[in-house]
Amino acid sequence: MVSWFEKVFGIKPNSLKAWLNIYQQQDNEKIKKFWSDVTGIPIGNFGKSYIKPLNKDYKKNNLINGWLQGFLQNFDPKVKILYKKWGKLKDTKRPINLRKFE
């Protein structure tokens, strides 16, 4: 995106400013460094980050939850196929091995 500004408008990354929205458990400086490396915008050009306050509806690890949801959606059809294939085995009578207690 930043390279697009440079190509189309001739705006260099070092003349851009950026602000971040982060959660309380995140490390502000590490995130600024990450985005500075990705975009080419100097760390000094990042303004004060907005830190989302905690509340009762707060959900931590949103990114990880999103990855897990995507992962599970991808594998859900495969699991259903396996369940159809092997699910009948749960109804199979199995011998019970009990020790005789005297």
N, C-alpha and C positions, 0 to 999 in steps of 0.2 A: 504494500500500500504506500509506504513512504517513498519507494523508488518511483512510483507512479506520479507522485507530486513533483519529484525532481524532473522526470522526463517530460511531463505535460506542461507544468507551470514554471519549471526552472527553480523550484524552491528546494534548497539544500536541507538535509535532515538536521543539521546543527542550528538551523534557524526556526525549527518547529518546537512547540511546547506540548507537553502531554500531562494528563492527570489520570490517576488510577483509582478504581473502586476495589477495595480489598476487604477481607474479613479479619477479625481481631486475631485469629490464630496464625495468620500469615505474616511472614517477615517482610516488612515494607522495603527495606534496602535491597534484599535479595531479588524481590520482584521487580524493583526499578532497574537493577542491573540486568536482569533477564531481558526486559523489554527494551532497554537501551542497546543491548547486544543485537536483538532481533531487528530493531527499527533503524539503528544508527543515530538515534536522538541522544545527545549527551545526557548523562544523569542530572547534571545541573539544570537542564531544561525541563525536568519533571517538576510539576507543582506539588502542593501538599495533597497527599492521597486522602480520599474519603474512606474512612473505616466504618464499615457497617456495624451498628451496635447490635449486641445480643438481645434477643427477645424470645418469648415462649415459642414462637413459630420458627426459630432459627434452626437451620439444618446445616450441620457441618459436613465437610467432605462432599460438597455438591458435585465437583468434577469427578471424583471417584464414583459416586453414585450414578452419574451419567454414563461413565464407561461401563459400569456393571450392567446397567439397563440395556445398553447397546449390545454388550456381549451376550446377555441372556436372550435377547430378542433374536440374535443371530443363531443361537443354538437351540432355541425352543422347538422348531420343527424337527430337528434331528432327534431330540429327546422323545418327542411324541412318536416318531417312527420306531425308535428302539422300544418304547413302552408297548406299542402295539405288537411288536415282534416277540418280546420277552415277557410281557405282562401276564400272559396266560399261565405262566409257570407258578404264579402266586397261588393259584387254585389247586395245584397238584398236591395230592396227599403225600405227606412225608412220614416216614417212621419216626417215632419218638424214642429216644434212647434214655431211659430212666434207670438209674441204679436201684436195685432192690435194697431197701433199708430193713434190717432185721432188728 
